[in-house]
């Protein structure tokens, strides 16, 4: 076969191109120190590297979750320790048995301690309230308006104050039972100056709700065994800017991205909320409907963590979120047009509050610390400072009662509140210990992920990183070979038939 000049030069150019390509590839690897710079360099290796990077991204996310949870727990632990110390000071004030003047000073000290504890209970982590449960967007405790029953009272039922105090200065209301009996038969007198003067006796309504004035009421519950007795005393320390402490239900609200454009409100037939804990009810529609009353839905009583059975809104435009007999909470929907219906995942929220000053809820905040593993990282104000859920003592009620007992010279009442404060302090110390244990668990997880990340990083490096020493040797060899190829190609290019004839 005749070898033409074109074939000879074509072969030469191809060979030089391959040598230059190999040399260029090595140069790129030296610059990036990676042997995989594009998927075509090593498809199998690229797949492994992408898998390793996905694992490291997941580890990094778990690490961020752990860091945030640890910071939250650390701050909670610090605030709870501070509150525990303040409770100890309040206990010391209650134990002291001094003169009348000293007791007034001690009462003022307890009032100051209560304000400090209130401030700590309303602590924030960033822009979220620390002890509000899952309702982190609102302060868990407002100004305190708590009724205090004298420890020697015969009446043993519950007592609640309600309303929003409209006065411009702090004031203590004292209500004294003039004639004993059940609500509807008993009479009472009211003093606004510590008992120096009293109003004329008026009947305690059958509802048990007595108006104190300035927007406040006192309500006697029917959950005790003894009726009101003559001489029973009840105190309400009202602070300017105070808020309601009675059972209440906020107006329902719709999620921002709902398809349903109509209105939602509590049905007028809804009764007073009768739950013993603050709850966030959620209604979620699981399919769409052409008009109100034609969609399926589920109800959650714990903010959306768990859901009830699927129900059909076939009875019209109302949905019951709390079916407790006598305390039903019913939502009424009003369509804005004939075609206005519900869509899948439309959400509606209803916040219900039991009597008391706590404005958060008892729901936990949890974070994912591994596949299928979650850790609770908050302490709710409900469990730490009230007597609901896991809570043992209503801390603010105990402090208010201690303050009133000191002001009234009620020695036994003060001692009783010291016992409650001791229990509250023990409970808070328990939550401090739990927070410490959770932080230790997070630290173990963090260390495990650090070790795992190092191993995955090693595997990634072994797959995509170059052996620099080997690469340099190979690069020098390729460089020498390429230079020799250039020199040889020059010589071959000069050859002709005359070189052979010579």
C-alpha positions in Angstrom: 0.0 0.0 0.0 1.4 3.4 -0.9 1.9 5.8 2.0 1.1 9.2 0.8 2.4 12.5 2.3 -1.1 13.4 3.5 -1.5 10.1 5.3 1.9 10.6 6.9 1.2 14.0 8.1 -2.3 13.1 9.3 -0.9 10.3 11.4 1.6 12.7 12.8 -1.0 15.3 13.8 -3.2 12.7 15.4 -0.4 11.3 17.5 0.7 14.8 18.6 -3.0 15.7 19.4 -3.3 12.6 21.7 0.0 13.4 23.4 -1.1 17.0 23.9 -4.5 16.0 25.2 -2.9 13.6 27.8 -0.5 16.4 28.8 -3.3 18.9 29.1 -5.4 16.5 31.2 -2.5 16.1 33.6 -2.0 19.8 33.7 -5.7 20.3 34.6 -5.4 17.7 37.4 -2.3 19.5 38.8 -4.2 22.8 38.8 -7.4 21.4 40.4 -5.7 18.6 42.3 -8.7 16.5 41.3 -8.6 13.5 39.1 -12.4 13.9 38.3 -13.0 17.3 36.9 -16.1 16.3 34.8 -18.4 13.3 34.8 -16.8 11.9 31.7 -13.4 11.6 33.5 -14.8 8.7 35.6 -18.6 8.1 35.5 -18.5 5.5 38.3 -16.3 7.7 40.5 -18.5 10.7 39.8 -21.5 8.7 41.1 -19.7 7.8 44.3 -18.5 11.4 44.8 -22.1 12.7 44.4 -23.3 10.1 46.9 -20.6 11.1 49.4 -21.4 14.8 49.0 -25.1 14.1 49.7 -24.1 12.2 52.9 -21.9 15.2 54.0 -24.7 17.7 53.2 -27.0 15.6 55.4 -24.4 15.5 58.2 -24.0 19.2 57.9 -27.7 19.8 58.3 -27.9 17.5 61.3 -24.9 19.5 62.7 -26.8 22.8 62.3 -29.9 21.3 63.9 -27.8 20.2 66.9 -26.1 23.6 67.2 -29.4 25.4 67.3 -31.0 23.0 69.7 -27.9 23.1 72.0 -28.0 26.9 72.0 -31.7 26.9 72.9 -31.2 24.4 75.7 -28.2 26.3 77.0 -30.2 29.5 77.3 -33.2 27.7 78.8 -30.9 26.1 81.4 -29.4 29.4 82.3 -32.8 31.1 82.6 -34.3 28.3 84.7 -31.3 28.3 87.1 -31.8 32.1 87.5 -35.5 31.6 88.3 -34.6 28.8 90.8 -32.3 31.2 92.6 -35.0 33.8 92.8 -37.6 31.3 94.1 -35.1 30.5 96.9 -35.0 34.2 97.8 -38.8 34.3 97.8 -38.9 31.2 100.1 -36.5 33.0 102.5 -38.9 36.0 102.6 -41.8 33.6 103.5 -39.9 31.9 106.2 -39.0 35.1 108.1 -41.3 35.9 111.0 -40.9 39.6 111.7 -42.8 42.7 112.7 -45.7 44.1 110.7 -43.5 46.7 109.1 -40.9 44.1 108.1 -43.6 41.9 106.6 -44.6 44.8 104.3 -41.0 45.2 103.2 -40.8 41.4 102.6 -44.1 41.6 100.6 -42.5 44.3 98.4 -39.4 42.1 97.9 -41.6 39.2 96.8 -43.4 41.5 94.4 -40.0 42.5 92.9 -38.9 38.9 92.7 -42.2 38.1 90.9 -41.5 40.8 88.3 -37.9 39.4 87.8 -39.2 35.9 87.4 -41.9 37.1 85.0 -39.2 38.8 82.9 -37.1 35.6 82.8 -40.1 33.5 81.9 -40.7 35.9 79.0 -37.1 35.4 77.7 -36.5 35.2 73.9 -34.1 33.2 71.8 -33.5 35.5 68.8 -37.0 36.5 67.8 -38.8 33.5 69.4 -40.1 33.3 72.9 -38.2 30.6 74.9 -41.0 29.2 77.1 -44.1 29.6 74.9 -44.2 26.0 73.7 -44.8 25.9 69.9 -46.5 29.4 70.0 -43.1 31.0 69.8 -44.4 34.2 68.2 -46.2 35.5 71.3 -45.1 36.2 74.8 -46.1 33.3 77.1 -46.9 35.5 80.1 -48.4 39.0 80.4 -48.9 41.2 83.3 -50.2 39.1 86.2 -53.8 39.4 87.4 -54.4 36.4 89.7 -57.0 36.0 92.4 -55.8 34.9 95.8 -58.0 33.0 98.3 -57.1 33.4 102.0 -55.8 30.1 103.3 -58.4 29.9 106.1 -61.4 30.3 103.7 -64.1 27.6 103.9 -64.8 27.8 100.2 -62.6 25.3 98.4 -63.7 25.7 94.8 -61.6 27.4 92.1 -61.5 31.1 91.7 -60.6 33.0 88.5 -60.2 36.6 87.6 -61.1 37.7 84.1 -61.1 40.7 81.9 -58.5 43.3 81.0 -57.7 45.8 83.7 -58.4 49.3 82.5 -57.1 51.2 85.5 -54.1 53.5 85.3 -52.4 52.4 88.5 -51.8 49.2 90.3 -54.6 48.3 92.7 -55.6 45.5 95.1 -59.3 44.5 95.2 -60.5 42.6 98.3 -63.8 40.8 98.1 -65.4 39.6 101.4 -68.3 37.2 101.7 -71.0 38.8 103.9 -73.6 36.1 103.8 -72.6 32.5 103.1 -74.1 30.1 100.7 -73.9 29.0 97.1 -73.7 31.5 94.2 -77.1 33.0 93.8 -77.7 33.0 97.6 -74.5 34.4 99.1 -73.7 38.1 99.3 -70.4 39.9 99.2 -68.7 43.3 99.9 -65.8 44.9 98.0 -62.9 47.1 99.1 -60.4 48.9 97.0 -58.3 50.3 99.8 -57.1 47.2 101.6 -60.2 46.7 103.7 -60.4 50.2 105.3 -63.8 50.8 103.6 -66.3 48.4 102.1 -69.1 48.7 99.6 -72.7 47.7 100.4 -73.4 44.0 100.3 -74.6 42.7 97.0 -75.7 39.3 95.9 -73.2 36.9 94.3 -74.9 36.0 91.0 -75.9 32.4 90.3 -73.3 32.4 87.5 -70.6 32.9 90.2 -69.3 36.0 88.4 -68.8 39.2 90.4 -67.9 42.5 88.8 -64.9 44.2 90.5 -64.9 47.3 88.2 -62.3 48.6 85.9 -62.9 45.8 83.4 -62.3 42.9 85.9 -64.5 40.2 87.2 -64.0 37.4 89.8 -65.6 34.0 89.0 -66.2 31.3 91.6 -66.1 27.8 90.2 -68.4 24.9 91.2 -65.7 22.3 91.4 -65.3 22.3 95.2 -67.2 20.7 98.1 -67.9 23.7 100.4 -70.0 26.8 99.7 -68.9 30.3 100.2 -68.9 31.2 103.9 -69.2 34.5 105.7 -65.8 36.0 106.2 -64.1 34.3 103.3 -61.7 36.7 101.7 -60.4 36.9 98.1 -57.8 39.3 96.7 -57.0 40.4 93.2 -53.8 42.4 92.6 -54.4 44.3 89.3 -51.5 45.7 87.4 -51.9 48.5 84.9 -51.8 46.9 81.4 -52.9 43.5 82.8 -54.6 40.9 80.6 -57.4 38.4 81.0 -56.8 35.2 82.9 -60.2 33.6 82.3 -60.9 30.8 79.7 -61.0 32.2 76.2 -60.9 31.3 72.6 -59.2 33.5 70.0 -60.9 34.2 66.7 -59.9 31.4 64.2 -57.5 32.3 61.5 -56.8 30.8 58.0 -53.4 29.9 56.6 -52.0 32.5 54.2 -51.9 30.2 51.2 -55.4 28.8 51.5 -57.6 28.5 48.4 -60.8 29.1 50.3 -61.5 32.8 50.2 -64.5 33.0 52.4 -64.8 34.0 56.1 -64.3 31.7 59.1 -65.5 32.6 62.7 -66.6 31.0 65.9 -70.2 30.0 65.8 -72.3 32.0 68.3 -73.5 28.7 69.8 -69.9 27.9 70.9 -69.7 27.6 74.7 -67.0 28.7 77.1 -63.8 26.7 76.5 -63.7 24.0 79.2 -60.2 22.4 78.6 -57.6 22.2 81.3 -54.7 23.2 79.0 -54.0 25.7 76.3 -54.5 24.1 72.9 -54.1 25.0 69.3 -56.8 23.3 67.2 -56.1 22.8 63.5 -58.6 21.9 60.8 -57.0 20.5 57.6 -59.0 19.6 54.5 -57.8 16.5 52.8 -59.6 17.0 49.5 -61.4 19.8 47.7 -65.1 20.6 47.4 -67.2 22.5 44.9 -68.9 24.4 47.7 -68.9 24.7 51.4 -70.0 21.5 53.0 -68.7 19.1 50.4 -65.1 18.4 51.5 -63.4 16.0 53.9 -61.3 17.2 56.8 -59.3 16.2 59.8 -58.9 17.9 63.2 -55.8 18.2 65.4 -56.0 19.2 69.0 -52.2 19.5 69.4 -51.2 22.0 66.8 -50.9 19.5 63.9 -48.7 16.8 65.5 -51.5 14.2 65.4 -54.8 14.1 63.5 -58.2 12.7 64.1 -60.2 10.5 61.7 -61.3 11.9 58.3 -64.8 13.5 58.6 -67.1 15.0 56.0 -68.5 18.4 56.3 -71.9 17.1 55.1 -74.1 19.0 57.6 -73.5 22.4 56.2 -71.0 25.1 56.9 -70.0 24.3 60.5 -67.2 22.2 61.9 -66.8 21.2 65.6 -63.1 21.3 66.7 -63.8 20.6 70.4 -66.8 18.4 71.1 -66.6 18.5 74.9 -70.2 18.4 76.2 -71.2 21.9 77.2 -68.0 23.5 75.9 -68.3 22.8 72.1 -66.2 25.0 69.9 -67.7 25.3 66.5 -66.4 27.0 63.4 -68.7 28.6 60.9 -67.6 29.1 57.3 -69.1 31.7 55.0 -68.4 31.4 51.3 -67.7 34.6 49.4 -69.4 33.2 46.3 -71.3 30.2 45.0 -68.1 28.6 43.6 -66.0 29.3 46.7 -65.0 25.9 48.1 -62.2 24.2 50.1 -59.1 22.8 48.5 -56.8 20.1 49.7 -54.4 21.2 52.5 -56.5 24.3 53.4 -55.7 25.0 57.1 -57.6 26.8 59.8 -56.2 27.5 63.3 -58.0 28.1 66.6 -56.1 28.9 69.9 -58.0 28.1 73.1 -56.8 29.1 76.5 -57.7 27.6 79.9 -58.0 30.0 82.9 -54.6 31.4 83.9 -52.0 33.8 82.8 -50.1 31.4 80.5 -50.4 32.4 76.9 -48.3 29.7 75.2 -49.2 26.0 74.9 -47.8 22.7 76.1 -46.5 21.5 72.7 -42.9 20.4 72.4 -40.3 21.7 69.9 -38.3 18.9 68.3 -35.4 18.7 65.8 -34.2 15.9 63.6 -30.8 14.7 64.9 -30.6 11.6 62.6 -32.6 9.5 60.3 -35.8 8.6 62.1 -34.5 10.3 65.3 -35.8 13.5 66.8 -35.0 15.3 70.1 -37.2 17.6 72.1 -35.2 20.7 73.0 -37.6 23.1 74.7 -39.1 23.4 78.2 -42.6 24.9 78.0 -43.9 27.5 80.4 -46.8 25.3 81.0 -44.7 22.5 82.6 -42.2 24.8 84.3 -44.4 27.5 85.7 -48.0 26.2 85.9 -49.8 23.3 87.4 -51.1 21.9 84.1 -49.7 19.0 82.0 -46.4 18.0 83.6 -46.4 21.1 85.7 -46.6 20.7 89.5 -47.2 24.2 90.9 -48.6 27.4 89.5 -45.5 29.5 90.4 -47.0 32.9 89.8 -50.1 32.1 91.8 -47.9 30.9 94.7 -45.8 34.1 94.6 -49.0 36.2 94.5 -50.4 34.3 97.4 -47.2 34.7 99.4 -47.2 38.4 98.8 -50.8 38.7 99.9 -50.2 36.5 103.0 -47.3 38.7 104.0 -49.3 41.9 103.5 -52.2 40.5 105.5 -50.0 39.0 108.3 -51.2 35.5 107.5 -48.3 33.5 109.0 -49.8 30.1 108.1 -50.7 31.2 104.6 -47.1 32.3 104.1 -45.8 29.0 105.3 -48.2 27.1 103.0 -46.9 29.1 100.0 -43.3 28.4 101.0 -44.1 24.7 100.6 -45.5 25.3 97.1 -42.5 27.3 96.2 -40.2 24.5 97.4 -42.1 22.1 95.1 -41.8 24.6 92.2 -38.1 25.0 92.8 -37.6 21.2 92.8 -39.5 20.9 89.6 -37.5 23.7 87.9 -34.3 22.0 89.0 -35.5 18.8 87.4 -36.0 20.6 84.1 -32.5 22.1 84.4 -31.1 18.6 84.9 -33.2 17.3 81.9 -31.8 20.2 79.7 -28.3 19.2 80.8 -28.9 15.6 79.9 -30.3 16.6 76.5 -27.2 18.8 75.8 -24.9 15.8 76.7 -26.9 13.6 74.2 -26.5 16.3 71.6 -22.8 16.5 72.2 -22.5 12.8 71.7 -24.4 13.0 68.4 -22.2 16.0 67.4 -19.0 14.0 68.0 -20.3 10.9 66.2 -21.2 13.1 63.2 -17.7 14.7 63.3 -16.1 11.3 63.1 -18.5 10.1 60.4 -17.9 13.3 58.4 -14.1 12.8 58.6 -14.5 9.2 57.3 -16.8 10.3 54.4 -14.4 13.1 53.6 -11.6 10.5 53.4 -13.6 8.3 51.0 -14.4 11.3 48.9 -10.8 12.4 48.7 -9.7 8.8 47.8 -12.1 8.8 45.0 -11.6 12.3 43.4 -8.3 13.7 44.7 -5.0 13.0 42.9 -1.8 11.5 44.3 0.2 14.7 43.8 3.6 13.0 43.9 2.6 10.4 41.3 1.0 13.1 39.2 4.1 15.2 39.1 6.3 12.2 38.0 3.7 11.3 35.3 3.5 14.9 34.2 7.3 15.2 33.8 7.3 12.0 31.8 4.5 13.2 29.5 6.3 16.6 29.2 9.5 14.9 28.1 7.7 12.6 25.7 5.8 15.5 24.2 9.0 17.5 23.7 10.6 14.5 22.1 7.5 14.1 19.9 7.8 17.8 18.8 11.5 17.3 17.9 10.8 14.1 16.0 7.9 15.7 14.1 10.2 18.5 12.9 12.7 15.9 11.6 10.0 13.9 9.9 8.6 17.0 8.3 11.9 17.7 6.7 12.3 14.2 5.2 11.9 13.7 1.4 12.7 11.1 -1.3 16.1 12.8 -1.8 17.1 11.9 1.8 16.7 8.2 0.9 18.5 8.6 -2.4 21.5 10.1 -0.6 
